[in-house]
Amino acid sequence: MSDGLEWVEDVWFSMGDYGNLYFTCARGISPQELAVRVAGQPVDILPALTLREAADVVADKKTVRSVGRIGTSGEWSYLVETGECPGWDLPAEVSRDGAEVLVLDPQMDNPPHIMTYSEDGRGLSLCMFDAYGDTDGPLRDAFAEAGLFNDEEEEVDLNPDQLLLRAVGNHLSLSLPRNTILEGRLPAVITRTSPPS
């Protein structure tokens, strides 16, 4: 069974030891290219790190403000960052040349969570989790397809944020590997330094 995306909300809710986690997923480019585009400059691939080790690198934020870990899942590349990240404010240009980019931003200091979707250099959807009915574009299509705008209430074991994440994962055929991201080692990149390089 696929891990889906709904587990991300559990992590956002309970991950205090690791700081915020920002997920940037892309279809149509490699994980290395995704890291370069998010960082806005060439990056060096570091030895593989666990989530805790990545969080330790940015703990004091004196030299490194953000560390990302990269991988693939199906057709999608992903970058999971800890530290200070642009999150939903990432320029749509990251999706240039036909790529698709989905950003999952926890907004822990300024709820609600936000997700954005861009394709081929154009921002197409922005969703604030507490106002998903106001969303346009492909994310709204995902919610409609999942029946989230229906009046009748179904018995489900997920909270509303998890339902939104499941809908988007199903619509985009995107699933992120929970155990690999939370417990495994992944190639790491420094995406932001302090002061910026």
TIRODREN-386342 format. One record per residue (C-alpha): residue number from 1; residue in one letter; x, y, z. Coordinates in Angstrom, 1 decimal, padded with zeros to 4 digits. Each point is the difference from the previous one (the first is absolute). Example, Ala and Ser with C-alpha at 12.3 -4.5 7.8 and 13.67 -1.06 7.14 Angstrom:
TIRODREN-386342
PT   pos   code        x        y        z
PT     1      A    012.3   -004.5    007.8
PT     2      S    001.4    003.4   -000.7
//
This chain:
TIRODREN-386342
PT   pos   code        x        y        z
PT     1      M    000.0    000.0    000.0
PT     2      S    001.2    003.5   -000.9
PT     3      D    001.0    002.4    002.8
PT     4      G   -001.8    002.8   -001.7
PT     5      L    000.3    003.6    001.3
PT     6      E   -002.4    000.1    002.9
PT     7      W    002.7   -001.1    002.5
PT     8      V    001.7    003.4   -000.6
PT     9      E   -002.6    001.7    002.2
PT    10      D    000.8   -002.4    002.9
PT    11      V    003.7    000.9   -000.3
PT    12      W   -000.8    003.8   -000.1
PT    13      F   -002.1   -000.4    003.1
PT    14      S    002.5   -002.0    002.0
PT    15      M    003.5    000.7   -001.2
PT    16      G    001.2    002.5    002.6
PT    17      D    003.5   -001.6    000.2
PT    18      Y    000.7    000.7   -003.7
PT    19      G   -001.3    003.5   -000.6
PT    20      N   -002.2    000.6   -003.0
PT    21      L    000.1   -002.3   -003.0
PT    22      Y   -000.7    001.4   -003.4
PT    23      F   -000.8   -002.4   -002.9
PT    24      T    000.7    001.1   -003.6
PT    25      C   -000.9   -002.7   -002.6
PT    26      A    000.6    000.2   -003.7
PT    27      R   -000.9   -002.1   -003.0
PT    28      G    002.1    000.4   -003.1
PT    29      I    003.4    000.8    001.6
PT    30      S    002.5   -001.9    002.0
PT    31      P    000.4    000.4    003.8
PT    32      Q    003.4    001.7   -000.6
PT    33      E   -001.6    002.5   -002.4
PT    34      L   -002.8    000.6    002.4
PT    35      A    002.5    000.9    002.8
PT    36      V    001.9    002.4   -002.3
PT    37      R   -003.2    001.8   -001.0
PT    38      V   -001.3    000.3    003.6
PT    39      A    003.4    001.2    001.2
PT    40      G    000.3    002.4   -003.0
PT    41      Q    003.6   -001.0   -000.5
PT    42      P    002.2   -003.1   -000.5
PT    43      V    000.0   -002.3    003.0
PT    44      D    002.5   -002.7    001.2
PT    45      I   -001.5   -003.4    000.7
PT    46      L    001.1   -000.9    003.6
PT    47      P    000.2   -003.4    001.6
PT    48      A   -003.3   -001.5    000.9
PT    49      L   -001.6    001.3    003.2
PT    50      T   -002.8   -001.1    002.2
PT    51      L   -002.8    002.5    000.9
PT    52      R    001.5    000.5    003.4
PT    53      E    003.5    000.6   -001.4
PT    54      A   -001.4    002.5   -002.5
PT    55      A   -001.7    001.8    002.9
PT    56      D    003.2    000.1    001.9
PT    57      V    001.8    001.7   -002.9
PT    58      V   -002.4    003.0    000.2
PT    59      A   -000.4    000.0    003.8
PT    60      D    001.9    003.3    000.5
PT    61      K   -000.8    001.6   -003.4
PT    62      K    003.4    001.8    000.2
PT    63      T    001.4   -001.4   -003.3
PT    64      V   -002.7   -002.2   -001.4
PT    65      R   -003.6    001.1   -000.1
PT    66      S   -001.5   -002.9   -001.9
PT    67      V    000.9   -003.6   -000.8
PT    68      G   -001.9   -002.1   -002.5
PT    69      R   -000.1   -003.7   -000.6
PT    70      I   -000.9   -001.3   -003.4
PT    71      G   -001.5   -003.1   -001.5
PT    72      T   -002.5   -001.4   -002.5
PT    73      S   -003.4   -001.7    000.2
PT    74      G   -001.5   -001.3   -003.2
PT    75      E    000.1    002.8   -002.6
PT    76      W    000.6    002.6    002.7
PT    77      S    003.2    001.5    001.5
PT    78      Y   -000.2    001.5    003.4
PT    79      L    002.0    002.3    002.2
PT    80      V   -000.8    000.0    003.8
PT    81      E    001.5    003.1    001.7
PT    82      T    000.5    000.8    003.6
PT    83      G    001.0    003.5    001.2
PT    84      E   -001.1    003.3   -001.5
PT    85      C   -001.7   -000.6   -003.4
PT    86      P   -002.0    002.1   -002.4
PT    87      G   -002.8   -002.6    000.0
PT    88      W   -003.1    001.1   -001.8
PT    89      D    001.8    003.2   -001.1
PT    90      L    002.3   -002.0   -002.3
PT    91      P   -000.1    001.7   -003.4
PT    92      A   -002.1   -001.9   -002.7
PT    93      E    003.1    000.3   -002.2
PT    94      V    001.3   -003.1    001.8
PT    95      S   -002.5   -001.9   -002.2
PT    96      R    001.4    001.4   -003.3
PT    97      D    000.6   -002.2   -003.1
PT    98      G   -003.1   -002.1    000.5
PT    99      A    000.6   -001.2    003.5
PT   100      E   -002.8   -000.2    002.6
PT   101      V    000.8    001.1    003.6
PT   102      L   -002.1   -000.6    003.1
PT   103      V    001.0    001.8    003.3
PT   104      L   -001.3   -001.1    003.4
PT   105      D    000.7    002.7    002.6
PT   106      P   -000.9   -000.6    003.6
PT   107      Q   -000.2    003.7    001.0
PT   108      M    000.5   -001.0    003.6
PT   109      D    000.5    003.6    001.2
PT   110      N   -002.8    001.3   -002.1
PT   111      P   -002.7   -002.6   -000.6
PT   112      P   -001.7   -001.4   -002.0
PT   113      H    002.1   -002.3   -002.2
PT   114      I    000.4    001.1   -003.6
PT   115      M    000.6   -002.0   -003.2
PT   116      T    000.8    001.4   -003.4
PT   117      Y    000.1   -001.6   -003.4
PT   118      S    001.8    001.4   -003.1
PT   119      E    000.7   -001.3   -003.4
PT   120      D    002.3    001.2   -002.8
PT   121      G    000.9    003.1    001.8
PT   122      R   -003.5    001.1    000.9
PT   123      G   -001.6   -000.1    003.5
PT   124      L   -003.4   -001.7   -000.5
PT   125      S   -001.3   -000.7    003.5
PT   126      L    000.4    001.2    003.6
PT   127      C   -001.9   -001.7    002.7
PT   128      M   -000.3    001.1    003.6
PT   129      F   -001.1   -003.1    001.9
PT   130      D   -002.8    001.8    001.9
PT   131      A   -001.4    001.6   -003.2
PT   132      Y    000.5   -002.7   -002.6
PT   133      G   -003.4    000.9   -001.6
PT   134      D    001.6    003.2   -001.2
PT   135      T    002.7   -001.9   -001.9
PT   136      D    000.2    000.2   -003.8
PT   137      G    001.7   -002.2   -002.6
PT   138      P    001.3   -003.5    000.3
PT   139      L   -000.2   -000.2    003.8
PT   140      R   -003.7    000.9   -000.1
PT   141      D   -000.5   -002.7   -002.7
PT   142      A    001.7   -002.4    002.5
PT   143      F   -002.4    000.9    002.8
PT   144      A   -003.1   -000.2   -002.3
PT   145      E    001.2   -003.4   -001.4
PT   146      A    000.2   -001.2    003.6
PT   147      G   -003.5    001.1    000.8
PT   148      L    001.2    002.6    002.6
PT   149      F   -002.6    002.5   -001.1
PT   150      N   -002.9   -002.4    000.4
PT   151      D   -002.6    000.9    002.7
PT   152      E   -000.3   -003.5    001.3
PT   153      E    002.4   -001.0    002.7
PT   154      E    001.8   -003.3   -000.2
PT   155      E    001.4   -002.0    002.8
PT   156      V    003.8    000.3   -000.3
PT   157      D    002.9   -000.5    002.4
PT   158      L    001.9    003.0   -001.2
PT   159      N   -000.1    003.6    001.0
PT   160      P   -000.8    002.7   -002.6
PT   161      D    003.7    000.8   -000.6
PT   162      Q    000.8   -003.6   -000.7
PT   163      L   -003.0   -000.2   -002.3
PT   164      L    001.4    002.9   -002.1
PT   165      L    003.4   -001.6   -000.1
PT   166      R   -001.5   -003.4   -001.1
PT   167      A   -002.0    001.7   -002.7
PT   168      V    003.0    001.8   -001.4
PT   169      G    002.2   -003.1    000.2
PT   170      N   -002.6   -002.1   -001.9
PT   171      H   -000.6    002.7   -002.6
PT   172      L    003.7    000.4   -000.8
PT   173      S    001.0   -003.6    000.5
PT   174      L    002.4    001.1    002.7
PT   175      S    001.0   -002.0    003.1
PT   176      L    002.9    000.8    002.3
PT   177      P    001.8   -002.8    001.8
PT   178      R   -000.6    000.6    003.7
PT   179      N    002.6   -002.3    001.5
PT   180      T    002.7    001.0   -002.5
PT   181      I   -000.5    003.7    000.8
PT   182      L   -000.4   -000.3    003.7
PT   183      E    002.3   -002.9    000.9
PT   184      G    002.4   -000.5   -003.0
PT   185      R    003.0    001.7   -001.4
PT   186      L   -000.4    002.2   -003.1
PT   187      P    002.6    002.0   -002.0
PT   188      A    000.1    003.4    001.5
PT   189      V    000.5    003.5   -001.4
PT   190      I    000.5    003.4    001.6
PT   191      T   -002.7    002.2   -001.5
PT   192      R    000.5    003.2    002.0
PT   193      T    003.0    001.5    001.9
PT   194      S    000.2    002.9    002.4
PT   195      P    001.0    002.5   -001.2
PT   196      P   -001.4   -001.2   -003.4
PT   197      S    002.8   -000.9   -002.4
//
